[in-house]
Amino acid sequence: PKGTMAFTGKYEFEGDENYDAFVQKIGLPSDKVEMGRNCKIVTEVVQNGNDFTWTQHFPGGRTTTNTFTVGKEANMETMGGKKFQATVKMEDGKLVADFPNYLHTAEISGGKLVEVSAQRSGVIHKKQRKSSK
């Protein structure tokens, strides 16, 4: 529904499933694999209606920010730094984005940010982040 600010917040890594199998399938370089595995990334989301700013804060000060509007094509960047274009959709309260090698969904469930990345061959990586307000 329009006007809900359900996603706005700061979320810190809580746990994930299938990370190694997933990043192997999408071809993430090994240095990025290690960084992603041991890295306590903080995700900060600012939602204003259908406009989103989605920032990943990496330890050491590096950030990746994707800004998009639901239903409109936007320039995005993957965790590995690859740039691409995608149209983020809202389906049943979930944000759905088609990344180059996988389909990514994000939703707020029980106050947590739950992200699921499904690789084309069926390998699924699920991340859970708790609110760090």
DAQUI-V843246 format. One record per run of one state. SS is the DSSP state (alpha for helix, beta for strand, coil for the rest). FROM is the first residue (numbers start at 0). LEN is the number of residues. Records with the same first field share a line. If there is no record, write none. Layout:
BEGIN
SS->FROM-LEN ; FROM-LEN
END
This chain:
BEGIN
coil->0-8 ; 17-1 ; 26-3 ; 38-3 ; 48-2 ; 57-5 ; 69-3 ; 77-5 ; 87-1 ; 91-2 ; 98-3 ; 109-2 ; 119-4 ; 131-2
beta->8-9 ; 41-7 ; 50-7 ; 62-7 ; 72-5 ; 82-5 ; 88-3 ; 93-5 ; 101-8 ; 111-8 ; 123-8
alpha->18-8 ; 29-9
END
